[in-house]
Amino acid sequence: MVADIVRTWAAGWAVSRRTPPPVEKPWGFYIEVAGNPDEVGRHVLPKAEEPLVRSAAASVSVPRTWMKTPAEPEEIESWLSQGWVMEEIGHLMAVDLMATDPVAPQGYTATVETIGAVTYVRVLDAAGEQAAQGQMASLGEAVVVDRVVTEEAHRRRGLGNFVMRTLADRALETGAVLGVLGATDAGRALYETLGWKKHTTLAECVYRP
């Protein structure tokens, strides 16, 4: 189950960020990332098994390459070769999608635009400035939610909640039934109020020799 969610997340993340498709490797997938000063690419491992983690880590020679796998950081830290730094943790979450017909909070308007397989939601304030945003990649029966952000001046007004519900409604219209995302600690708290369930911690490390 977790491995399948990881695969869905990796595929959808690549679609959402418009990277080349994930390349299969003996340990999982490699995604090339362009135009990001902090990341040149990432290895995503559906299973955190010692031989797989060691092989993936040893294959990397380019700094700013990331590796993400479903595990607690302390589980895999001793398996990493020299130059790898445990950077952060994420939370891989999923939900059975439900329609809620959300309405933008008072004083805000929303736009929804689909380009290819990616749907973008933008929330604007009364002055027409962006207050919140989110996007999702469609993969048939699943969608991967990505880049959900509320600008600091507009937080605690229900905008993140509205963006997530809007994306879910649009996903259902396309025939999707499952939502997947990778969350930060702060994001996890919001998503759990909307029924999303954490399936695993994502250990996230980067090669910085």
mmCIF file of the C-alpha atoms, coordinates in Angstrom:
data_MODEL
# 
_entry.id   MODEL 
# 
loop_
_atom_site.group_PDB 
_atom_site.id 
_atom_site.type_symbol 
_atom_site.label_atom_id 
_atom_site.label_alt_id 
_atom_site.label_comp_id 
_atom_site.label_asym_id 
_atom_site.label_entity_id 
_atom_site.label_seq_id 
_atom_site.pdbx_PDB_ins_code 
_atom_site.Cartn_x 
_atom_site.Cartn_y 
_atom_site.Cartn_z 
_atom_site.occupancy 
_atom_site.B_iso_or_equiv 
_atom_site.pdbx_formal_charge 
_atom_site.auth_seq_id 
_atom_site.auth_comp_id 
_atom_site.auth_asym_id 
_atom_site.auth_atom_id 
_atom_site.pdbx_PDB_model_num 
ATOM 1   C CA . MET A 1 1   ? 0.000   0.000  0.000   1.00 0.00 ? 1   MET A CA 1 
ATOM 2   C CA . VAL A 1 2   ? 2.683   2.520  1.041   1.00 0.00 ? 2   VAL A CA 1 
ATOM 3   C CA . ALA A 1 3   ? 4.890   1.611  -1.918  1.00 0.00 ? 3   ALA A CA 1 
ATOM 4   C CA . ASP A 1 4   ? 1.973   2.202  -4.309  1.00 0.00 ? 4   ASP A CA 1 
ATOM 5   C CA . ILE A 1 5   ? 1.276   5.613  -2.746  1.00 0.00 ? 5   ILE A CA 1 
ATOM 6   C CA . VAL A 1 6   ? 4.957   6.541  -3.091  1.00 0.00 ? 6   VAL A CA 1 
ATOM 7   C CA . ARG A 1 7   ? 4.905   5.587  -6.776  1.00 0.00 ? 7   ARG A CA 1 
ATOM 8   C CA . THR A 1 8   ? 1.760   7.648  -7.358  1.00 0.00 ? 8   THR A CA 1 
ATOM 9   C CA . TRP A 1 9   ? 3.260   10.615 -5.528  1.00 0.00 ? 9   TRP A CA 1 
ATOM 10  C CA . ALA A 1 10  ? 6.486   10.466 -7.563  1.00 0.00 ? 10  ALA A CA 1 
ATOM 11  C CA . ALA A 1 11  ? 4.634   10.239 -10.871 1.00 0.00 ? 11  ALA A CA 1 
ATOM 12  C CA . GLY A 1 12  ? 2.237   13.062 -9.999  1.00 0.00 ? 12  GLY A CA 1 
ATOM 13  C CA . TRP A 1 13  ? 4.974   15.323 -8.610  1.00 0.00 ? 13  TRP A CA 1 
ATOM 14  C CA . ALA A 1 14  ? 6.826   15.019 -11.920 1.00 0.00 ? 14  ALA A CA 1 
ATOM 15  C CA . VAL A 1 15  ? 3.680   15.929 -13.867 1.00 0.00 ? 15  VAL A CA 1 
ATOM 16  C CA . SER A 1 16  ? 2.901   18.837 -11.552 1.00 0.00 ? 16  SER A CA 1 
ATOM 17  C CA . ARG A 1 17  ? 6.431   20.263 -11.764 1.00 0.00 ? 17  ARG A CA 1 
ATOM 18  C CA . ARG A 1 18  ? 6.683   19.562 -15.510 1.00 0.00 ? 18  ARG A CA 1 
ATOM 19  C CA . THR A 1 19  ? 9.885   17.567 -15.172 1.00 0.00 ? 19  THR A CA 1 
ATOM 20  C CA . PRO A 1 20  ? 10.825  14.664 -17.450 1.00 0.00 ? 20  PRO A CA 1 
ATOM 21  C CA . PRO A 1 21  ? 8.969   11.479 -16.455 1.00 0.00 ? 21  PRO A CA 1 
ATOM 22  C CA . PRO A 1 22  ? 10.514  9.461  -13.608 1.00 0.00 ? 22  PRO A CA 1 
ATOM 23  C CA . VAL A 1 23  ? 13.191  7.031  -14.825 1.00 0.00 ? 23  VAL A CA 1 
ATOM 24  C CA . GLU A 1 24  ? 13.031  3.540  -13.340 1.00 0.00 ? 24  GLU A CA 1 
ATOM 25  C CA . LYS A 1 25  ? 16.079  2.452  -11.345 1.00 0.00 ? 25  LYS A CA 1 
ATOM 26  C CA . PRO A 1 26  ? 16.818  -0.807 -9.493  1.00 0.00 ? 26  PRO A CA 1 
ATOM 27  C CA . TRP A 1 27  ? 15.849  0.932  -6.219  1.00 0.00 ? 27  TRP A CA 1 
ATOM 28  C CA . GLY A 1 28  ? 12.924  3.047  -7.467  1.00 0.00 ? 28  GLY A CA 1 
ATOM 29  C CA . PHE A 1 29  ? 12.831  6.193  -9.600  1.00 0.00 ? 29  PHE A CA 1 
ATOM 30  C CA . TYR A 1 30  ? 15.010  9.133  -10.559 1.00 0.00 ? 30  TYR A CA 1 
ATOM 31  C CA . ILE A 1 31  ? 13.425  12.486 -11.460 1.00 0.00 ? 31  ILE A CA 1 
ATOM 32  C CA . GLU A 1 32  ? 15.522  15.147 -13.172 1.00 0.00 ? 32  GLU A CA 1 
ATOM 33  C CA . VAL A 1 33  ? 14.819  18.655 -11.837 1.00 0.00 ? 33  VAL A CA 1 
ATOM 34  C CA . ALA A 1 34  ? 15.751  21.777 -13.802 1.00 0.00 ? 34  ALA A CA 1 
ATOM 35  C CA . GLY A 1 35  ? 15.737  25.422 -12.750 1.00 0.00 ? 35  GLY A CA 1 
ATOM 36  C CA . ASN A 1 36  ? 15.858  24.756 -9.004  1.00 0.00 ? 36  ASN A CA 1 
ATOM 37  C CA . PRO A 1 37  ? 19.016  26.028 -7.260  1.00 0.00 ? 37  PRO A CA 1 
ATOM 38  C CA . ASP A 1 38  ? 18.437  23.640 -4.338  1.00 0.00 ? 38  ASP A CA 1 
ATOM 39  C CA . GLU A 1 39  ? 17.785  20.452 -6.287  1.00 0.00 ? 39  GLU A CA 1 
ATOM 40  C CA . VAL A 1 40  ? 19.165  18.998 -9.523  1.00 0.00 ? 40  VAL A CA 1 
ATOM 41  C CA . GLY A 1 41  ? 17.233  15.748 -9.213  1.00 0.00 ? 41  GLY A CA 1 
ATOM 42  C CA . ARG A 1 42  ? 15.733  13.278 -6.772  1.00 0.00 ? 42  ARG A CA 1 
ATOM 43  C CA . HIS A 1 43  ? 15.712  9.557  -6.174  1.00 0.00 ? 43  HIS A CA 1 
ATOM 44  C CA . VAL A 1 44  ? 12.396  8.282  -4.826  1.00 0.00 ? 44  VAL A CA 1 
ATOM 45  C CA . LEU A 1 45  ? 12.484  4.845  -3.223  1.00 0.00 ? 45  LEU A CA 1 
ATOM 46  C CA . PRO A 1 46  ? 9.099   3.125  -2.701  1.00 0.00 ? 46  PRO A CA 1 
ATOM 47  C CA . LYS A 1 47  ? 10.674  0.814  -0.092  1.00 0.00 ? 47  LYS A CA 1 
ATOM 48  C CA . ALA A 1 48  ? 13.245  1.743  2.544   1.00 0.00 ? 48  ALA A CA 1 
ATOM 49  C CA . GLU A 1 49  ? 15.299  -1.458 2.439   1.00 0.00 ? 49  GLU A CA 1 
ATOM 50  C CA . GLU A 1 50  ? 18.988  -1.256 3.365   1.00 0.00 ? 50  GLU A CA 1 
ATOM 51  C CA . PRO A 1 51  ? 20.423  -2.624 0.068   1.00 0.00 ? 51  PRO A CA 1 
ATOM 52  C CA . LEU A 1 52  ? 18.216  -0.277 -1.960  1.00 0.00 ? 52  LEU A CA 1 
ATOM 53  C CA . VAL A 1 53  ? 19.074  2.813  0.108   1.00 0.00 ? 53  VAL A CA 1 
ATOM 54  C CA . ARG A 1 54  ? 22.792  1.995  0.007   1.00 0.00 ? 54  ARG A CA 1 
ATOM 55  C CA . SER A 1 55  ? 22.721  1.437  -3.762  1.00 0.00 ? 55  SER A CA 1 
ATOM 56  C CA . ALA A 1 56  ? 20.813  4.629  -4.461  1.00 0.00 ? 56  ALA A CA 1 
ATOM 57  C CA . ALA A 1 57  ? 23.116  6.678  -2.218  1.00 0.00 ? 57  ALA A CA 1 
ATOM 58  C CA . ALA A 1 58  ? 26.259  5.189  -3.750  1.00 0.00 ? 58  ALA A CA 1 
ATOM 59  C CA . SER A 1 59  ? 25.031  5.931  -7.292  1.00 0.00 ? 59  SER A CA 1 
ATOM 60  C CA . VAL A 1 60  ? 25.018  9.696  -6.714  1.00 0.00 ? 60  VAL A CA 1 
ATOM 61  C CA . SER A 1 61  ? 27.984  11.910 -7.595  1.00 0.00 ? 61  SER A CA 1 
ATOM 62  C CA . VAL A 1 62  ? 26.221  15.211 -8.333  1.00 0.00 ? 62  VAL A CA 1 
ATOM 63  C CA . PRO A 1 63  ? 25.723  17.601 -5.383  1.00 0.00 ? 63  PRO A CA 1 
ATOM 64  C CA . ARG A 1 64  ? 22.186  18.783 -4.587  1.00 0.00 ? 64  ARG A CA 1 
ATOM 65  C CA . THR A 1 65  ? 20.692  15.421 -5.535  1.00 0.00 ? 65  THR A CA 1 
ATOM 66  C CA . TRP A 1 66  ? 17.948  14.418 -3.102  1.00 0.00 ? 66  TRP A CA 1 
ATOM 67  C CA . MET A 1 67  ? 16.678  11.047 -1.944  1.00 0.00 ? 67  MET A CA 1 
ATOM 68  C CA . LYS A 1 68  ? 13.244  10.469 -0.447  1.00 0.00 ? 68  LYS A CA 1 
ATOM 69  C CA . THR A 1 69  ? 11.950  7.212  0.971   1.00 0.00 ? 69  THR A CA 1 
ATOM 70  C CA . PRO A 1 70  ? 9.202   6.047  3.361   1.00 0.00 ? 70  PRO A CA 1 
ATOM 71  C CA . ALA A 1 71  ? 11.074  5.737  6.659   1.00 0.00 ? 71  ALA A CA 1 
ATOM 72  C CA . GLU A 1 72  ? 11.940  7.531  9.871   1.00 0.00 ? 72  GLU A CA 1 
ATOM 73  C CA . PRO A 1 73  ? 15.272  9.369  9.402   1.00 0.00 ? 73  PRO A CA 1 
ATOM 74  C CA . GLU A 1 74  ? 17.027  7.361  12.120  1.00 0.00 ? 74  GLU A CA 1 
ATOM 75  C CA . GLU A 1 75  ? 16.139  4.122  10.299  1.00 0.00 ? 75  GLU A CA 1 
ATOM 76  C CA . ILE A 1 76  ? 18.204  4.952  7.221   1.00 0.00 ? 76  ILE A CA 1 
ATOM 77  C CA . GLU A 1 77  ? 20.851  7.410  8.432   1.00 0.00 ? 77  GLU A CA 1 
ATOM 78  C CA . SER A 1 78  ? 23.494  4.724  9.020   1.00 0.00 ? 78  SER A CA 1 
ATOM 79  C CA . TRP A 1 79  ? 22.962  3.358  5.502   1.00 0.00 ? 79  TRP A CA 1 
ATOM 80  C CA . LEU A 1 80  ? 23.992  6.606  3.785   1.00 0.00 ? 80  LEU A CA 1 
ATOM 81  C CA . SER A 1 81  ? 27.462  7.026  2.308   1.00 0.00 ? 81  SER A CA 1 
ATOM 82  C CA . GLN A 1 82  ? 29.718  9.992  3.043   1.00 0.00 ? 82  GLN A CA 1 
ATOM 83  C CA . GLY A 1 83  ? 28.414  13.338 1.809   1.00 0.00 ? 83  GLY A CA 1 
ATOM 84  C CA . TRP A 1 84  ? 24.736  12.656 2.489   1.00 0.00 ? 84  TRP A CA 1 
ATOM 85  C CA . VAL A 1 85  ? 22.914  14.964 4.913   1.00 0.00 ? 85  VAL A CA 1 
ATOM 86  C CA . MET A 1 86  ? 19.554  14.185 6.516   1.00 0.00 ? 86  MET A CA 1 
ATOM 87  C CA . GLU A 1 87  ? 17.692  17.375 5.713   1.00 0.00 ? 87  GLU A CA 1 
ATOM 88  C CA . GLU A 1 88  ? 14.037  17.153 6.762   1.00 0.00 ? 88  GLU A CA 1 
ATOM 89  C CA . ILE A 1 89  ? 11.024  14.885 7.011   1.00 0.00 ? 89  ILE A CA 1 
ATOM 90  C CA . GLY A 1 90  ? 7.763   14.907 5.132   1.00 0.00 ? 90  GLY A CA 1 
ATOM 91  C CA . HIS A 1 91  ? 4.464   13.127 5.577   1.00 0.00 ? 91  HIS A CA 1 
ATOM 92  C CA . LEU A 1 92  ? 2.973   11.057 2.765   1.00 0.00 ? 92  LEU A CA 1 
ATOM 93  C CA . MET A 1 93  ? -0.804  11.379 2.955   1.00 0.00 ? 93  MET A CA 1 
ATOM 94  C CA . ALA A 1 94  ? -3.836  10.147 1.030   1.00 0.00 ? 94  ALA A CA 1 
ATOM 95  C CA . VAL A 1 95  ? -7.619  10.531 1.085   1.00 0.00 ? 95  VAL A CA 1 
ATOM 96  C CA . ASP A 1 96  ? -10.725 9.147  -0.590  1.00 0.00 ? 96  ASP A CA 1 
ATOM 97  C CA . LEU A 1 97  ? -12.000 12.232 -2.379  1.00 0.00 ? 97  LEU A CA 1 
ATOM 98  C CA . MET A 1 98  ? -15.385 13.767 -1.510  1.00 0.00 ? 98  MET A CA 1 
ATOM 99  C CA . ALA A 1 99  ? -17.266 16.691 -3.062  1.00 0.00 ? 99  ALA A CA 1 
ATOM 100 C CA . THR A 1 100 ? -18.023 19.636 -0.752  1.00 0.00 ? 100 THR A CA 1 
ATOM 101 C CA . ASP A 1 101 ? -18.948 22.515 -3.131  1.00 0.00 ? 101 ASP A CA 1 
ATOM 102 C CA . PRO A 1 102 ? -16.684 25.039 -1.373  1.00 0.00 ? 102 PRO A CA 1 
ATOM 103 C CA . VAL A 1 103 ? -17.323 28.789 -1.418  1.00 0.00 ? 103 VAL A CA 1 
ATOM 104 C CA . ALA A 1 104 ? -14.481 31.310 -1.288  1.00 0.00 ? 104 ALA A CA 1 
ATOM 105 C CA . PRO A 1 105 ? -14.240 33.165 2.044   1.00 0.00 ? 105 PRO A CA 1 
ATOM 106 C CA . GLN A 1 106 ? -15.743 36.649 2.080   1.00 0.00 ? 106 GLN A CA 1 
ATOM 107 C CA . GLY A 1 107 ? -13.552 39.222 0.373   1.00 0.00 ? 107 GLY A CA 1 
ATOM 108 C CA . TYR A 1 108 ? -11.817 36.705 -1.882  1.00 0.00 ? 108 TYR A CA 1 
ATOM 109 C CA . THR A 1 109 ? -12.365 35.359 -5.390  1.00 0.00 ? 109 THR A CA 1 
ATOM 110 C CA . ALA A 1 110 ? -10.983 32.211 -6.974  1.00 0.00 ? 110 ALA A CA 1 
ATOM 111 C CA . THR A 1 111 ? -9.866  31.109 -10.422 1.00 0.00 ? 111 THR A CA 1 
ATOM 112 C CA . VAL A 1 112 ? -9.464  27.508 -11.564 1.00 0.00 ? 112 VAL A CA 1 
ATOM 113 C CA . GLU A 1 113 ? -7.453  26.710 -14.690 1.00 0.00 ? 113 GLU A CA 1 
ATOM 114 C CA . THR A 1 114 ? -6.424  23.357 -16.165 1.00 0.00 ? 114 THR A CA 1 
ATOM 115 C CA . ILE A 1 115 ? -3.422  23.156 -18.481 1.00 0.00 ? 115 ILE A CA 1 
ATOM 116 C CA . GLY A 1 116 ? -2.756  19.657 -19.736 1.00 0.00 ? 116 GLY A CA 1 
ATOM 117 C CA . ALA A 1 117 ? -2.912  17.309 -16.749 1.00 0.00 ? 117 ALA A CA 1 
ATOM 118 C CA . VAL A 1 118 ? -2.349  20.041 -14.153 1.00 0.00 ? 118 VAL A CA 1 
ATOM 119 C CA . THR A 1 119 ? -5.118  22.089 -12.493 1.00 0.00 ? 119 THR A CA 1 
ATOM 120 C CA . TYR A 1 120 ? -4.281  25.381 -10.776 1.00 0.00 ? 120 TYR A CA 1 
ATOM 121 C CA . VAL A 1 121 ? -6.383  27.160 -8.140  1.00 0.00 ? 121 VAL A CA 1 
ATOM 122 C CA . ARG A 1 122 ? -5.584  30.788 -7.307  1.00 0.00 ? 122 ARG A CA 1 
ATOM 123 C CA . VAL A 1 123 ? -7.321  32.834 -4.623  1.00 0.00 ? 123 VAL A CA 1 
ATOM 124 C CA . LEU A 1 124 ? -7.228  36.621 -5.015  1.00 0.00 ? 124 LEU A CA 1 
ATOM 125 C CA . ASP A 1 125 ? -7.921  39.310 -2.447  1.00 0.00 ? 125 ASP A CA 1 
ATOM 126 C CA . ALA A 1 126 ? -10.081 42.394 -3.048  1.00 0.00 ? 126 ALA A CA 1 
ATOM 127 C CA . ALA A 1 127 ? -7.113  44.202 -4.630  1.00 0.00 ? 127 ALA A CA 1 
ATOM 128 C CA . GLY A 1 128 ? -6.527  41.366 -7.085  1.00 0.00 ? 128 GLY A CA 1 
ATOM 129 C CA . GLU A 1 129 ? -3.345  40.193 -5.375  1.00 0.00 ? 129 GLU A CA 1 
ATOM 130 C CA . GLN A 1 130 ? -2.718  36.468 -4.926  1.00 0.00 ? 130 GLN A CA 1 
ATOM 131 C CA . ALA A 1 131 ? -3.580  35.336 -1.405  1.00 0.00 ? 131 ALA A CA 1 
ATOM 132 C CA . ALA A 1 132 ? -3.372  31.551 -1.793  1.00 0.00 ? 132 ALA A CA 1 
ATOM 133 C CA . GLN A 1 133 ? -2.744  28.911 -4.411  1.00 0.00 ? 133 GLN A CA 1 
ATOM 134 C CA . GLY A 1 134 ? -2.570  25.179 -5.013  1.00 0.00 ? 134 GLY A CA 1 
ATOM 135 C CA . GLN A 1 135 ? -2.293  22.766 -7.893  1.00 0.00 ? 135 GLN A CA 1 
ATOM 136 C CA . MET A 1 136 ? -2.743  19.084 -8.671  1.00 0.00 ? 136 MET A CA 1 
ATOM 137 C CA . ALA A 1 137 ? -1.647  16.609 -11.306 1.00 0.00 ? 137 ALA A CA 1 
ATOM 138 C CA . SER A 1 138 ? -4.220  14.170 -12.684 1.00 0.00 ? 138 SER A CA 1 
ATOM 139 C CA . LEU A 1 139 ? -3.201  10.521 -13.092 1.00 0.00 ? 139 LEU A CA 1 
ATOM 140 C CA . GLY A 1 140 ? -6.503  8.902  -14.037 1.00 0.00 ? 140 GLY A CA 1 
ATOM 141 C CA . GLU A 1 141 ? -8.117  7.618  -10.835 1.00 0.00 ? 141 GLU A CA 1 
ATOM 142 C CA . ALA A 1 142 ? -5.619  9.493  -8.637  1.00 0.00 ? 142 ALA A CA 1 
ATOM 143 C CA . VAL A 1 143 ? -4.520  13.099 -8.283  1.00 0.00 ? 143 VAL A CA 1 
ATOM 144 C CA . VAL A 1 144 ? -1.387  14.436 -6.594  1.00 0.00 ? 144 VAL A CA 1 
ATOM 145 C CA . VAL A 1 145 ? -1.833  17.764 -4.797  1.00 0.00 ? 145 VAL A CA 1 
ATOM 146 C CA . ASP A 1 146 ? 1.146   20.102 -4.813  1.00 0.00 ? 146 ASP A CA 1 
ATOM 147 C CA . ARG A 1 147 ? 2.308   23.628 -3.935  1.00 0.00 ? 147 ARG A CA 1 
ATOM 148 C CA . VAL A 1 148 ? -0.544  24.593 -1.622  1.00 0.00 ? 148 VAL A CA 1 
ATOM 149 C CA . VAL A 1 149 ? 0.508   27.959 -0.149  1.00 0.00 ? 149 VAL A CA 1 
ATOM 150 C CA . THR A 1 150 ? -1.275  30.771 1.682   1.00 0.00 ? 150 THR A CA 1 
ATOM 151 C CA . GLU A 1 151 ? 0.518   34.112 1.811   1.00 0.00 ? 151 GLU A CA 1 
ATOM 152 C CA . GLU A 1 152 ? 1.396   35.098 5.363   1.00 0.00 ? 152 GLU A CA 1 
ATOM 153 C CA . ALA A 1 153 ? -0.904  38.130 5.501   1.00 0.00 ? 153 ALA A CA 1 
ATOM 154 C CA . HIS A 1 154 ? -3.899  35.951 4.596   1.00 0.00 ? 154 HIS A CA 1 
ATOM 155 C CA . ARG A 1 155 ? -3.401  32.965 6.900   1.00 0.00 ? 155 ARG A CA 1 
ATOM 156 C CA . ARG A 1 156 ? -5.995  31.652 9.376   1.00 0.00 ? 156 ARG A CA 1 
ATOM 157 C CA . ARG A 1 157 ? -8.868  32.715 7.135   1.00 0.00 ? 157 ARG A CA 1 
ATOM 158 C CA . GLY A 1 158 ? -9.736  29.321 5.679   1.00 0.00 ? 158 GLY A CA 1 
ATOM 159 C CA . LEU A 1 159 ? -8.010  29.854 2.331   1.00 0.00 ? 159 LEU A CA 1 
ATOM 160 C CA . GLY A 1 160 ? -5.931  26.669 2.465   1.00 0.00 ? 160 GLY A CA 1 
ATOM 161 C CA . ASN A 1 161 ? -9.048  24.711 3.356   1.00 0.00 ? 161 ASN A CA 1 
ATOM 162 C CA . PHE A 1 162 ? -10.877 26.293 0.415   1.00 0.00 ? 162 PHE A CA 1 
ATOM 163 C CA . VAL A 1 163 ? -8.050  25.538 -2.031  1.00 0.00 ? 163 VAL A CA 1 
ATOM 164 C CA . MET A 1 164 ? -7.919  21.879 -0.983  1.00 0.00 ? 164 MET A CA 1 
ATOM 165 C CA . ARG A 1 165 ? -11.685 21.422 -1.240  1.00 0.00 ? 165 ARG A CA 1 
ATOM 166 C CA . THR A 1 166 ? -11.752 23.140 -4.642  1.00 0.00 ? 166 THR A CA 1 
ATOM 167 C CA . LEU A 1 167 ? -9.044  20.833 -5.965  1.00 0.00 ? 167 LEU A CA 1 
ATOM 168 C CA . ALA A 1 168 ? -10.902 17.784 -4.608  1.00 0.00 ? 168 ALA A CA 1 
ATOM 169 C CA . ASP A 1 169 ? -14.164 18.793 -6.302  1.00 0.00 ? 169 ASP A CA 1 
ATOM 170 C CA . ARG A 1 170 ? -12.388 19.345 -9.606  1.00 0.00 ? 170 ARG A CA 1 
ATOM 171 C CA . ALA A 1 171 ? -10.595 15.992 -9.285  1.00 0.00 ? 171 ALA A CA 1 
ATOM 172 C CA . LEU A 1 172 ? -13.898 14.175 -8.810  1.00 0.00 ? 172 LEU A CA 1 
ATOM 173 C CA . GLU A 1 173 ? -15.232 15.837 -11.959 1.00 0.00 ? 173 GLU A CA 1 
ATOM 174 C CA . THR A 1 174 ? -12.360 14.245 -13.893 1.00 0.00 ? 174 THR A CA 1 
ATOM 175 C CA . GLY A 1 175 ? -13.110 10.771 -12.527 1.00 0.00 ? 175 GLY A CA 1 
ATOM 176 C CA . ALA A 1 176 ? -10.453 10.622 -9.804  1.00 0.00 ? 176 ALA A CA 1 
ATOM 177 C CA . VAL A 1 177 ? -11.256 8.923  -6.493  1.00 0.00 ? 177 VAL A CA 1 
ATOM 178 C CA . LEU A 1 178 ? -7.929  9.106  -4.608  1.00 0.00 ? 178 LEU A CA 1 
ATOM 179 C CA . GLY A 1 179 ? -5.853  12.106 -3.521  1.00 0.00 ? 179 GLY A CA 1 
ATOM 180 C CA . VAL A 1 180 ? -2.153  11.860 -2.610  1.00 0.00 ? 180 VAL A CA 1 
ATOM 181 C CA . LEU A 1 181 ? 0.317   14.476 -1.364  1.00 0.00 ? 181 LEU A CA 1 
ATOM 182 C CA . GLY A 1 182 ? 3.578   14.988 0.465   1.00 0.00 ? 182 GLY A CA 1 
ATOM 183 C CA . ALA A 1 183 ? 3.115   17.370 3.418   1.00 0.00 ? 183 ALA A CA 1 
ATOM 184 C CA . THR A 1 184 ? 5.270   19.460 5.721   1.00 0.00 ? 184 THR A CA 1 
ATOM 185 C CA . ASP A 1 185 ? 4.532   19.487 9.448   1.00 0.00 ? 185 ASP A CA 1 
ATOM 186 C CA . ALA A 1 186 ? 2.452   22.649 9.069   1.00 0.00 ? 186 ALA A CA 1 
ATOM 187 C CA . GLY A 1 187 ? 0.575   21.319 6.047   1.00 0.00 ? 187 GLY A CA 1 
ATOM 188 C CA . ARG A 1 188 ? -0.156  18.008 7.721   1.00 0.00 ? 188 ARG A CA 1 
ATOM 189 C CA . ALA A 1 189 ? -2.204  19.728 10.428  1.00 0.00 ? 189 ALA A CA 1 
ATOM 190 C CA . LEU A 1 190 ? -4.462  21.358 7.814   1.00 0.00 ? 190 LEU A CA 1 
ATOM 191 C CA . TYR A 1 191 ? -4.863  18.231 5.701   1.00 0.00 ? 191 TYR A CA 1 
ATOM 192 C CA . GLU A 1 192 ? -5.824  16.069 8.692   1.00 0.00 ? 192 GLU A CA 1 
ATOM 193 C CA . THR A 1 193 ? -8.745  18.415 9.426   1.00 0.00 ? 193 THR A CA 1 
ATOM 194 C CA . LEU A 1 194 ? -9.948  17.635 5.887   1.00 0.00 ? 194 LEU A CA 1 
ATOM 195 C CA . GLY A 1 195 ? -9.817  13.869 6.350   1.00 0.00 ? 195 GLY A CA 1 
ATOM 196 C CA . TRP A 1 196 ? -6.394  13.169 4.883   1.00 0.00 ? 196 TRP A CA 1 
ATOM 197 C CA . LYS A 1 197 ? -4.548  10.295 6.559   1.00 0.00 ? 197 LYS A CA 1 
ATOM 198 C CA . LYS A 1 198 ? -0.804  9.991  7.032   1.00 0.00 ? 198 LYS A CA 1 
ATOM 199 C CA . HIS A 1 199 ? 0.483   6.674  5.670   1.00 0.00 ? 199 HIS A CA 1 
ATOM 200 C CA . THR A 1 200 ? 4.212   7.094  6.298   1.00 0.00 ? 200 THR A CA 1 
ATOM 201 C CA . THR A 1 201 ? 6.979   9.498  7.211   1.00 0.00 ? 201 THR A CA 1 
ATOM 202 C CA . LEU A 1 202 ? 9.190   10.499 4.283   1.00 0.00 ? 202 LEU A CA 1 
ATOM 203 C CA . ALA A 1 203 ? 12.875  10.655 5.169   1.00 0.00 ? 203 ALA A CA 1 
ATOM 204 C CA . GLU A 1 204 ? 14.450  13.337 2.951   1.00 0.00 ? 204 GLU A CA 1 
ATOM 205 C CA . CYS A 1 205 ? 18.199  13.670 2.507   1.00 0.00 ? 205 CYS A CA 1 
ATOM 206 C CA . VAL A 1 206 ? 20.485  15.517 0.114   1.00 0.00 ? 206 VAL A CA 1 
ATOM 207 C CA . TYR A 1 207 ? 23.973  14.871 -1.240  1.00 0.00 ? 207 TYR A CA 1 
ATOM 208 C CA . ARG A 1 208 ? 26.268  17.710 -0.143  1.00 0.00 ? 208 ARG A CA 1 
ATOM 209 C CA . PRO A 1 209 ? 29.852  16.428 -0.261  1.00 0.00 ? 209 PRO A CA 1 
# 
